[in-house]
Amino acid sequence: MTQSVLYVVAYAVINSQQLLTVRKKNTQKFMFPGGKFQPGEDAEAAIHREVREELSCDIDPSTFKTLGMFTTMAANEADTQLVATVFQGDLIGTPMASSEIAELRWIPIMAQEYGV
């Protein structure tokens, strides 16, 4: 069986020692907001678009920074390795779940029982 590699972007939002996670529709696992690239996008354009689409708000440019690249197995796609460019910062506005998001959840940063 061949393993697929998927390049994605993710955004870490920390607020009062809590981390914002999302559960996309028809999935069980929580993850950082973010997703796949569209043709012609670089990582920064992709994360700005994904945050707008998923959370209905924008990234605060004064706090926006790149954390680096992270590789792991995909939580919701079998036999797929994710290579994520991870960013961190604040949001402008209050995050609200869009039509593609089933649930938003703020979790304590040290809460590993959520499987994030």
TATACOR-V660622 format. One record per backbone hydrogen bond with DSSP energy under -1.0 kcal/mol. NH is the residue of the N-H (numbers start at 1). CO is the residue of the C=O. Records with the same first field share a line. If there is no record, write none. Layout:
BEGIN
NH=CO  CO
END
This chain:
BEGIN
4=79
6=81
8=83
9=35
10=85
11=33
12=87
15=18
19=107
20=13
21=105
22=31
23=103
25=100
27=24
31=22
35=9
41=38
46=42
47=43
48=44
49=45
50=46
51=47
52=48
53=49
54=50
55=51
56=52
58=92
60=90
63=60
65=88
67=86
68=86
70=84
72=82
74=80
81=4
82=72
83=6
84=70
85=8
86=68
87=10
88=65
89=12
92=58
96=55
98=54
101=98
102=23
103=23
105=21
107=19
109=17
111=108
112=110
115=112
END
